[in-house]
Structures are given as C-alpha cells and as structure tokens.
Amino acid sequence: MTQTIGFNPLEHPICLEYPEWLKLSAWTEHLPFAMFLVSAAKPKVLVELGTYTGASYCAFCQAVSTLKLGTKCFAVDTWQGDAHAGEIDDSLLLALKSHHDPRYADFSTLIRSTFDDAVAHFSDSSIDVLHIDGFHTYEAVKNDFELWLPKMSRRGVMLFHDSNVRREDFGVWQLWEEMRGRYPSFEFLHGHGLGVLAVGDEVPEGLKFLFAAGEAETHLIRKFFHQMGERVEAARVYHAQKEAIEVLRGYERTVNRSRVLKAYRVLTEEGVGSFVKKAAGKGDSADGKDR
C-alpha cells in the first residue's frame, strides 16, 4: 500500500501568497517555500547570512508578519558585494530599508557585518532557521556552516542556496553532498538549487514529511514549489516590465516637452518666419547641425 504524501498546501496558505518585495534575485523561485517554511517550522529565531536585495529575507518577514508569529528575524550582510555578487553601493541597502523598516522593524533587524563578526551576538542553541547564502566557494560555505552550527537549536534547520550550481568556483554543491548524508535532508533542484538540512535532533513536526518523502512524494513536492516559484517569477518580470515601460514613457514625455519648448523659444525669440524655415528644414546650417 502506497503511503500518501503528508503535505497539503491548504494547511499553509501563506505559500500561495505573492511576496510583496519582488526584486531581481536568483532566489525568486524559492519564495513560496520560504513562506511555507516559516508557517511549518514556526521558528523563534530566524537568521539569514547574505541578504543582498532582500528578496528571500523579506519573504520570511512577510510570512512572520502575516501569521502573527513571535519570531525574531536577523539579516546579516556587509552590503558591499563580493566576487560572485559583484560590487554594490549603498542604494541597495537604502531601497531594502525603505521597504523593510516600516513593515518589519518591530521584530526584524538588518545587521551590517561580516558573518564571522556577527556570530558572537547569538547564543548557542538559539537559532531555529538559518539561511546560508554568502560567498559560494566550498571553503567559504563550509566555514559558515561550521561557525554557525553551534548556534542552531534542537529544532534547527539550515538552508543552502545554489546547491545545484556546478560551475566556476561555486562549491555549495560539494558541502551539500557531504552533509546530506549526515542529517535529514531535502533538495529542490530548480532556482539554482536549495538544500534543506535538519541539523537539530528534533525535526519540527510540520517538516517531518519533507525529510521522510519517498521518490514519488519528492517529485510532487518539487513540482509544486517549482510551479509556485515560476508563478512568482512571472509576476516579478511583469512588474519589472511595467516599471521599464513607465521609465520609457517618462523619457518620451521629456523629449516631447523639449521639442515644444524649442518651438516656443524660436517663435518668441526669432519670429514666425524663422520658425517656418526651421520647420521646413531650411534653417539648418550647412553641416546639418541646428545652430
């Protein structure tokens, strides 16, 4: 007799909501799972290492806010970029704060720091969910894992983004291969890969189905969250295109205004005769440039 899957999206409807903060991010297709995770694990403390635009972090925070949980959230990043993310300026953090602070500042803190420096501010066995998404070399992600592991609670769950990227010096996949055999694990293959690792000895009740899923169940879970992620990415692209169109329309309005102003200047300063000549193309200089 085949065991039925232990996952019903209607028990966690938050995963069906659209994230409010949709920015270009390799994490977009995992945002429905991020919101589901908050609902299923109900963490007391959630920490993200590597926040960048804040796409994943704001999804976590949105779920905490909507579900009215008592979760304390912390985002750790230097917001200076690295060899993988590229250099960034303060405008990225300012944009994130403009969205984050009015909505989530009562339970969430943005910490501008290196991961190594920030770890001292957290007590051992205090973190229920830790998302590791910093520099992606094997050495860097292994250091993050080992440094922060003592901070994980007995219900602790770690997330590793880019577990399915095997190019250049990306090494998350290598650490994932080592760790998934030591702890209960589940991996999503879409969106560059996302590894979910239960590092505590008490797996949250709402996540037990994930780590116990057989082959058929694993396929269905992956398919569901992949399709939900594609839906969110389509919405992000749509909104980005709308913004781009508005920018182009703004340029068009500026150009049209400048033409009207130019015509007005010619009329008032040079008279109707000059305006007629210019409009007919007779007022151009020999080199084709309007003097």
C-alpha positions as CSV (number, residue, x, y, z in Angstrom):
1,M,0.0,0.0,0.0
2,T,1.4,3.4,-1.1
3,Q,1.7,6.0,1.7
4,T,0.1,9.3,0.8
5,I,2.0,12.5,0.8
6,G,2.0,14.4,4.1
7,F,1.8,17.9,2.5
8,N,-1.3,19.9,2.0
9,P,-0.8,23.5,0.7
10,L,-4.2,24.5,2.1
11,E,-2.8,23.9,5.6
12,H,-0.1,26.6,4.9
13,P,-1.9,29.0,2.6
14,I,0.9,31.6,3.1
15,C,2.9,29.8,0.5
16,L,0.2,30.7,-2.1
17,E,0.5,34.5,-1.4
18,Y,2.6,36.8,-3.6
19,P,5.7,38.2,-1.9
20,E,5.4,42.0,-1.6
21,W,9.1,42.6,-2.2
22,L,9.9,41.3,-5.7
23,K,13.3,42.2,-6.9
24,L,15.7,40.6,-9.4
25,S,17.1,37.6,-7.5
26,A,18.3,34.1,-8.0
27,W,16.1,33.3,-5.0
28,T,12.7,34.3,-6.6
29,E,11.6,30.8,-7.4
30,H,12.1,29.7,-3.8
31,L,10.0,32.4,-2.2
32,P,6.8,30.3,-1.8
33,F,8.9,27.7,0.0
34,A,10.4,30.4,2.2
35,M,7.0,31.4,3.3
36,F,5.8,27.8,3.8
37,L,8.9,27.1,5.9
38,V,8.0,29.9,8.3
39,S,4.5,28.5,8.6
40,A,5.6,24.9,9.1
41,A,8.6,25.4,11.4
42,K,7.3,28.4,13.4
43,P,10.9,29.5,14.3
44,K,11.5,31.6,17.4
45,V,14.7,32.9,15.8
46,L,15.5,33.1,12.1
47,V,18.8,34.3,10.7
48,E,19.9,35.0,7.1
49,L,23.5,35.2,6.1
50,G,23.7,37.1,2.9
51,T,20.7,39.2,2.1
52,Y,21.7,41.3,-0.9
53,T,18.4,42.8,-2.4
54,G,16.4,41.2,0.5
55,A,14.2,39.0,-1.7
56,S,14.3,35.9,0.4
57,Y,14.6,37.8,3.7
58,C,11.5,39.9,3.1
59,A,9.5,36.8,2.2
60,F,10.5,35.3,5.6
61,C,9.5,38.5,7.3
62,Q,6.2,38.8,5.4
63,A,5.2,35.3,6.5
64,V,6.1,36.1,10.1
65,S,4.0,39.3,10.0
66,T,1.0,37.8,8.2
67,L,1.0,34.8,10.5
68,K,1.5,37.0,13.6
69,L,4.3,34.8,14.9
70,G,6.6,35.9,17.7
71,T,9.7,35.2,15.5
72,K,12.8,37.4,15.8
73,C,14.5,37.8,12.5
74,F,18.0,39.0,11.7
75,A,19.7,39.6,8.3
76,V,23.5,39.7,8.2
77,D,25.3,41.2,5.3
78,T,28.1,43.7,4.6
79,W,26.1,45.1,1.6
80,Q,29.4,45.6,-0.1
81,G,29.3,42.8,-2.6
82,D,31.8,40.1,-3.4
83,A,33.4,38.3,-6.3
84,H,30.2,36.4,-7.1
85,A,27.6,39.1,-6.4
86,G,29.8,42.0,-7.8
87,E,30.3,45.3,-6.1
88,I,27.2,47.1,-4.8
89,D,26.6,50.6,-3.4
90,D,24.5,51.9,-0.5
91,S,21.5,52.4,-2.7
92,L,20.7,48.7,-2.5
93,L,20.5,48.7,1.3
94,L,18.6,52.0,1.3
95,A,16.0,50.6,-1.0
96,L,15.7,47.5,1.2
97,K,15.3,49.6,4.3
98,S,12.6,51.7,2.7
99,H,10.5,48.6,2.3
100,H,11.6,46.7,5.4
101,D,11.7,49.2,8.2
102,P,8.0,50.4,8.1
103,R,6.7,46.9,8.0
104,Y,9.1,44.6,10.0
105,A,11.4,46.7,12.2
106,D,9.4,45.7,15.3
107,F,10.7,42.1,15.0
108,S,13.4,42.2,12.4
109,T,17.0,43.7,12.4
110,L,19.3,44.3,9.5
111,I,22.9,43.8,10.7
112,R,25.6,45.3,8.6
113,S,28.5,43.0,9.4
114,T,30.6,40.1,8.3
115,F,29.3,36.6,9.2
116,D,32.3,35.9,11.3
117,D,31.8,39.1,13.4
118,A,28.1,38.7,13.8
119,V,28.1,35.1,15.1
120,A,29.3,36.3,18.6
121,H,26.0,38.2,19.0
122,F,23.9,35.0,19.0
123,S,23.7,32.5,21.9
124,D,24.4,28.8,21.4
125,S,21.4,26.7,20.6
126,S,19.3,29.7,19.8
127,I,18.6,29.7,16.1
128,D,15.8,27.7,14.6
129,V,16.2,28.6,10.9
130,L,19.5,29.7,9.4
131,H,19.7,30.6,5.7
132,I,23.3,30.5,4.4
133,D,23.7,32.4,1.1
134,G,27.0,34.2,1.3
135,F,30.2,33.7,-0.7
136,H,29.7,30.4,-2.6
137,T,33.1,28.8,-2.6
138,Y,33.4,25.4,-0.8
139,E,35.8,26.9,1.8
140,A,33.5,29.9,2.5
141,V,30.3,27.9,2.9
142,K,32.0,25.2,4.9
143,N,33.3,27.9,7.3
144,D,29.8,29.5,7.6
145,F,28.3,26.0,8.3
146,E,30.9,25.1,11.0
147,L,31.0,28.5,12.6
148,W,27.2,28.8,13.0
149,L,26.3,25.2,13.7
150,P,26.7,25.6,17.5
151,K,24.2,28.4,17.3
152,M,21.5,26.0,16.0
153,S,18.7,24.9,18.3
154,R,17.5,21.3,18.7
155,R,14.8,22.2,16.1
156,G,17.4,23.8,13.9
157,V,17.0,23.8,10.1
158,M,19.6,25.2,7.7
159,L,19.0,26.3,4.1
160,F,21.8,26.3,1.5
161,H,21.1,28.2,-1.8
162,D,22.9,27.3,-5.0
163,S,23.2,23.6,-4.1
164,N,22.7,22.7,-7.8
165,V,25.3,25.1,-9.3
166,R,28.4,23.3,-10.5
167,R,30.4,26.0,-12.4
168,E,33.5,28.1,-11.8
169,D,34.4,28.1,-8.1
170,F,30.9,27.5,-6.7
171,G,31.2,24.8,-4.0
172,V,27.9,24.7,-2.2
173,W,27.0,21.5,-4.0
174,Q,30.2,19.9,-2.6
175,L,29.4,20.7,1.0
176,W,25.8,19.7,0.4
177,E,26.9,16.3,-0.8
178,E,28.9,15.8,2.4
179,M,26.2,17.0,4.8
180,R,23.0,15.5,3.3
181,G,24.1,12.0,4.3
182,R,24.7,13.1,7.9
183,Y,21.4,14.9,8.6
184,P,17.8,14.6,7.4
185,S,17.7,16.5,4.1
186,F,15.7,17.6,1.1
187,E,16.8,19.3,-2.0
188,F,15.0,21.4,-4.5
189,L,16.6,21.4,-7.9
190,H,15.1,24.4,-9.5
191,G,16.2,28.0,-9.0
192,H,19.9,27.1,-8.8
193,G,19.0,24.5,-6.1
194,L,18.1,24.8,-2.4
195,G,19.2,22.4,0.2
196,V,17.1,22.0,3.4
197,L,19.0,20.3,6.3
198,A,17.6,19.4,9.7
199,V,20.7,19.8,11.9
200,G,18.9,19.5,15.2
201,D,17.8,16.3,16.9
202,E,14.1,17.4,17.0
203,V,12.8,17.9,13.5
204,P,9.9,20.4,13.5
205,E,6.6,18.5,13.2
206,G,5.5,20.4,10.2
207,L,8.6,19.5,8.3
208,K,8.8,15.7,9.0
209,F,7.0,14.8,5.8
210,L,9.7,16.7,3.8
211,F,12.6,14.6,5.1
212,A,10.6,11.3,5.0
213,A,9.3,11.7,1.4
214,G,9.9,8.8,-0.9
215,E,10.7,9.2,-4.6
216,A,7.1,9.8,-5.8
217,E,6.4,12.3,-2.9
218,T,9.7,14.1,-3.5
219,H,8.8,14.6,-7.2
220,L,5.4,16.0,-6.3
221,I,6.8,18.4,-3.6
222,R,9.5,19.6,-6.0
223,K,6.9,20.1,-8.8
224,F,4.5,22.0,-6.6
225,F,7.1,24.5,-5.3
226,H,8.7,24.8,-8.7
227,Q,5.4,25.8,-10.3
228,M,4.6,28.2,-7.5
229,G,8.1,29.7,-7.9
230,E,7.6,30.1,-11.7
231,R,4.4,32.0,-10.9
232,V,6.2,34.4,-8.6
233,E,9.0,34.9,-11.1
234,A,6.4,35.6,-13.9
235,A,4.9,38.3,-11.6
236,R,8.3,39.8,-11.0
237,V,9.1,40.0,-14.7
238,Y,5.7,41.6,-15.4
239,H,6.2,44.3,-12.7
240,A,9.7,44.9,-13.9
241,Q,8.5,45.4,-17.5
242,K,5.8,47.8,-16.3
243,E,8.4,49.8,-14.5
244,A,10.6,49.9,-17.6
245,I,7.7,51.0,-19.7
246,E,7.0,53.8,-17.3
247,V,10.6,54.9,-17.5
248,L,10.5,54.9,-21.3
249,R,7.2,56.9,-21.3
250,G,8.9,59.4,-18.9
251,Y,11.7,59.8,-21.4
252,E,9.2,60.2,-24.2
253,R,7.3,62.9,-22.3
254,T,10.6,64.7,-21.6
255,V,11.6,64.6,-25.3
256,N,8.2,65.9,-26.4
257,R,8.3,68.7,-23.9
258,S,11.8,69.7,-25.1
259,R,10.5,69.9,-28.7
260,V,7.6,72.1,-27.7
261,L,9.9,74.3,-25.6
262,K,12.3,74.6,-28.5
263,A,9.5,75.6,-30.9
264,Y,8.3,78.2,-28.3
265,R,11.8,79.7,-28.0
266,V,12.1,80.0,-31.8
267,L,8.7,81.7,-32.0
268,T,9.3,84.2,-29.2
269,E,13.0,85.0,-29.9
270,E,13.3,84.7,-33.7
271,G,9.8,85.2,-35.0
272,V,7.4,83.3,-37.2
273,G,9.5,83.4,-40.3
274,S,12.4,81.7,-38.7
275,F,10.2,79.1,-37.1
276,V,8.7,78.3,-40.5
277,K,12.1,78.0,-42.1
278,K,13.4,75.7,-39.4
279,A,10.2,73.5,-39.5
280,A,10.8,73.2,-43.3
281,G,14.4,72.2,-42.8
282,K,15.7,75.5,-44.3
283,G,17.1,76.9,-41.1
284,D,19.8,74.2,-40.7
285,S,23.4,75.1,-41.2
286,A,25.5,73.6,-44.0
287,D,26.9,70.9,-41.8
288,G,23.4,69.7,-40.9
289,K,23.5,70.9,-37.3
290,D,21.0,73.4,-35.9
291,R,22.9,76.4,-34.8
